[in-house]
Amino acid sequence: MSENEVTQKALRAQEAAVKLATIGAAKKNEALFRMADALNQNEATILEANREDLEHGRQTGLAESLLDRLLLNKQRIAALVQGCRQVASLVDPIGEVTKGWVMPNGLRISQRRVPLGVVGMIYEARPNVTVDAASLCLKAGNAVILRGGKEAIQSNIVLGKIISDAATSVGFPAGTIQVVAGTDRNSVQQLMTANGLIDVLIPRGGAGLIQAVLEQATVPVIETGIGNCHLFIDATGDAEMAVAIALNAKTQRPGVCNAIETLLVHRGHVDRLLPRLLGKLADAGVEIRGCPEACRAFPRAIPALEADWETEFLAMILAVRVVESLEKAIVHIRRYSSRHTEAIVTNDLQNATRFVDEIDASTIVVNASTRFTDGEQFGFGAEVGISTQKLHARGPMGLEALTSTKYIVEGTGQIRP
């Protein structure tokens, strides 16, 4: 894709964003329902495009975790359809007056929620992001430019056309949803430096992609981070609950950012719970990389290296460390956490409170699986990513995260003395 083509998409998005800011909730919902219906009706076309991407991925040696993220099937398409309908059911945030007051001089000041404008998305082998991001951006009154990875190019082009055509069929401007067809680095570079054309850029993918965008982008960036997530089983943690949560958090879908990569277990569980838990994980296909004490408790484990504590495996691999206290668990997590999601299993309210207060992450989970850190699971309908930064948005990013605010000042002729 030439620089002129990227620029033209951004210019069309700017034109669309002006109109989108004034479109009401009913019209947006009509478009979202039409998008859902179009995805349903074009299931066969979507699956065929996805088969091409999967076959190419296998031929080029794409990792199993990426192939899983790339895969679309009937169930995942149904989830995309449902996601569009869920976003339609959400309250439109645009125009909401978040606060207001009257000054002593009679000026009436209010803060109103408004769209961001033009949102750029750069992401890897996740065709679901095409639909999730587009539906949320549309409902929040934003135009969106989607640049997915080459691994999912056929799926993204087909999905983008289906939902864009659906939106324009009910009167939305053509620049509302656009997919960048170019798969070379040049197109990414152009999006990252489209100052004055793109209001915010959201990268979603592995550490390499996110770091490259953070280092090279000259447009504002919302960082979505990797998920080096931990689960700590406290001395008071219920054994059966701990087993169920650990298995779900690691094995339910290991190639995603909210799966656990490190298990921390209080020393009080070494003799009874730890061997049984690690046995169940190993039997499920998980490779255990343990500290010396974990290896003694479970001889099938292999010794962990320092790099294992800081790695997002995105695979059936789990680093396991025995710790002597809650304090030691907190120290470990503070050192290695990517600040995505951290979890504790405990029956001690004081320990749960300390964990919540002292761990710095976008999401803290008490007595539940880390797999719930997800826009749909939070009731957002979908998400454009999980922000691990602290400015503007943090955690799963739904509708409100795709808005800004402006102040309205109403007077009766006041002038400043």
N, C-alpha and C positions, 0 to 999 in steps of 0.2 A: 504494500500500500504506500503510495506516495505521500509526501508531506502535505501536498495540496488536498488530498482526499481526507486525511486526518483533520486538517484544518476545516474543511468543508463540513465534516460531521459535527465538529465542535460549534461552528457557526449556526448550523441548523438546530443544534441542541439549545443554544442561547435563545434563538427565536422561539423555540418551543417552550422554554422555561418561562418566558414572559407571559405566555398564554396560560400555561399550567397553573401559575400562581393565582389565577382568578377563576379556575374551574371548581365548581362546587362538589360536595361529597357524593351526591346522587349520580352525577356524570362519571366520576371516578369509579364508583362501584359498578356502574353499568359496564365500563371498560374491563374491570377486573373479572366480572362474571363472564364477559365475552371471551377474555383470555383463557379462563378456565375451560369453557366449552370448546374452544379451538384446540387446546392441548388434548382434551379428551378425544375429539374427533380425528385428530392427526396422530394418534398413538403409533400406528404402523409406520408412518413416515419418520417419526422420531426414533423409533427402535432401529430402523434400518440405518439411519445416519449414525446412531450410537454403535451399531455393530461394526461399521467401517472404522470408527475411532478405536474400538477395542481390538480389532484385528491388527490395525497398524501399531497399537501399543504393545501387543504381544510380540509382534515381529521385531520391534525395536528394543525389546527387553525392559519395558516399563515395569517398575516394582509392583508387587501384588497390592500393596496399600494404595498406590495410585490407580491401579486398575479397578479396585473396589470403589474409589471415589468417582471414577469415570463412568462406572456402570449405571445405565438406566434400564429398568425393567418395568413391568406393568405396575408393580407396587410403588415404585419410586415416581413414576409418572402420575399415578393416582395421588401421591403425596403432594406433588407440585400443583395439581388441580385443586386439591383441598386447601393448599397454602394460599392460592389466589383468592379462594372464597373466604378463607379466614381473615385475610387482610381487608377484604371488602366489608366484613362484619365489624371491624374495629372502628372506633370513633376517630373521625378525621381531626388531626391536631391543628390543621392550618386555620388561622384566625382566632384561636383560643387566646383569651386575655389571661395571662398568667398572674398578673398583679396590677393594681392601680391605686392611685392616691391623689389627693388634692393638696397642693402647696398653700402656705399662708397667703401668698399673693393671688390665689384663685386659679393658678394653672392646674389643669387636670392632666396627669401623666399616667400612661398605661403602657404595659409591655405586652406585645402581641406575638404569637408564634407564626413564623413565615418559613417558606421553603429555603433550602440551601441554594438552589439554583440548578447548576449543572454538576452532576456527580459522575466522576470517572471511576470505573472498577477495573483493576488488573488482578487476574486470578489464574489458577493453574487448572488441574484436571478435574474440575467440578462443574459439570453442565447445569446442575441444580441451581448454582449461583446466578445463572443467567435469568432464570424465572424469579427466584426469590428477590434478587436485587431490583429487577424491573418492577415487580408488583409493589414493593415497599416504596421505591422512588416515585412511582406514579401516584400512589395514595398520598404521599407527603408533598406532592406538587413539584417534584424535581424531574428534569430530563436526565437521562442516564446514557453514558457511553460505556459499552462493555467490551473489554479486551481479554478474552479467555486465552488459555494456553493452547499451543499447537496440538496437544494430545486430544483435545475435545473440540477441535475446530468444526468438524462436520455437524456434531450435535449442537454446538452453539449457534451456528449459522441458521440451522433449521428452527431451533427454538426461538431465536431472535426474530426471525421472519414471521413465525406463527403468531407470537404475542404482539409484535409491532403492527401487523396487519389487523389483528383483532382490535387494538386500541384505535387505530386510524379509522376503522369501519364505523365507529360510533362518534367520530368527530374530533379525535385528538390529533394534534399536529404531527407531521411525519417524523420530526426530530425527537419525539418523546423517548423512544427506545431504539438505540442503534448498536449494532455489533460491529466491531472492527474485524475485518476479514484477514488482515495481514498478520502473519505469525512470526515475522522477524523482529529482532531487537529494536530496529529503527522505529517501529510503530509504538513500542512501549516508551522509548525515549521521547518521542513527540508528545505523547500524552502527559508524561511527567513534567514537561517544560511548556505546557500550553497555558502560560500565564495570561490572565485576562479572558480566557475562554472557558476554562474549567475551574469551578469554585472549590472543589475538594476532591482528592484522590484517595481511594480506599483499596489497599492491596490485600489480597487474601490468598495465602498459600504457605509454602515452606519458609524456613528462616532465611535462605538465600534471596528469595524474591523480596521479602519484606525489607531486609537490610538494604538491598540495592535501591529500592524505592525511597527509603528513608534518606539514603546518602545522596541520591542523584536528583530527586524531584525538587523542582523550584515552585511548584504549586503546593498549597496546604495539603497535608497528609493526615489521615486518621489511621493510626497503627493498629493492625490486628495481629496479635502475636502468636507464637507457637505455643504448644501445650505440653510443657514438662510438668505434668500434674502428679500430685502425691496423694496417697491415702495413708493416714496414721491410725493404727488400731491402739487405742489407749488401754491402760491397765484395766480399766473398768468396762471396756467395750464388750458387748454381748457377742459371744463366739459365733452363733448361727447367723446373726446379722452381719458380722464382719466377713464371713465366708461368702454370703450371698452378694454383698456389696462389692467385694474385691473381684469376684468372678464376673459380675456384670460390668464393672468399670474397666476391666482389662480385656475381656473376651467378646463382649457383645458386638463391638465394632472397633477393633484395635487400631485401624488406620485413620482415626479422626483425632482432632486436637483436644477433645475432652475425655479421652481414655487415659487411665493412669499409666505412668511410666515407672514410678517408684512406689514401693510399699514399705512403710516404716511400721515396725511392730515392737510394742513394749516388751521388755525382757521377761516380764511375768507370763507371757504367752509362749515362750520358747519351747517348753516341754510338751504341751498338749495341743494348743491351737495351731502353732506355726507349722509343724510337720503335716498335719491334716490339710491345712489351707494350701500349702505349697504343693502337696500331692494332688489336690483337685485341680490346681492351676496347671501343673505339669501334664496331668492326664487330659486336660483340655487343649494341650498343644503349646503351652507357654514355656519358653526357655527361661529358666530362673538363673539370674546372675546375683549371687549373694555375697554379703560380707562374711568374714570368717565364721562368726557365730551362726549365721543363717546356713552356711555350708555344712557346719557340724550337725545342725538340727535336721538338715535335709541333704543327704549325700548326693542326690542327683543334681544339685545346683552346681554351677561353675563359678569360680571366683570372680567377683566384680572388679572392674578396673575403675580408676578415678573418672574416666570419661563416661562411664555408664551412669553416674549420678546426674550428669548434665545433659544427657541425650534424650531427645524426643524420638523414640524408636519407630513409632507408627507401625508397629509389627507385634507379633506374639512373643515379645521379649519383655521381661520385667526385672528391674533392679530391686533387691530386697536388702534392707538394713535393719538390724536389731538395735533399738535405742533404750537407754536405761530410764528415761523420764520424758515427760511432756516437754520440758525445757530443751532437751537434746533434739527432740523432733522438730521443735520450732526453729532451733539453730540450723538444722540441716535444710529445712524448707526455705528459710530466708536466704541461705547461700545458693541453692540450686534452682529455686522456683523461677519459672518464666512469668509468674504473676497472672496466670490464666485461671485455674481452678484448683483449690486445695480442700481436702476433705478429712474429717475425723469421725471415727466411730467411738463413742463414749457414753457412759451412763452417769457421768459426773458433770453436773451443771456448771460448776466452777471451771473445770477444765475446758468445757465447750466454750464458755465465755472468754477464757484466756486465748484459746485458739482463734476465735473470731476476731478478737481485739488486736492480737499481736501478729497475725499473718497478713501480709500485704498482697492481695490478689483481687482480680476483678470479681471473683465469686468464691465464697466460702460455703462449704456444704457440711452439715452436721447430720450424721446418721442417714445418709442417702448416697446414691451413686453420683460420681462426677459427670456421668453421661447426661444429666439433666441440665447442664449449662448449654442451653440451646434456645434460640428465639421462639421456636414453636412450643417447646416444653415450658417456656416462661409465659406463654399466652400471647406472644407478639405476632402470631401467624406465620412469620418467617424471620430471617435475619440477613443482614448484608455482611456480617462477620462478628467476631467477638473482640472488642477493643480491650487491649491490656494497658493502654496508656491512661493518663489521668485527666487530660484536658478534653473538654466538650462531652465526650461519651466514654463509658467504661462498661465492659461486660457485653452480653448479646445486644446487638444494635437493631432496634426496631424502628417504628415510625418517628418517635420523638428524637431519636439520635440523628435523624435525617432532616432536622429542622434547625432553624436559628430563631432569633427574636429581633424585633425592632421596637423602639419606643415611639409612642404617639404623644405629642404635647399639644393640648388644646387650650387656647386662651380666649380672652375677650379684649385684646388690644394691649396686653401688658408689654412693657419694655424694661430692659434691665438697667437699673440705676448705676 
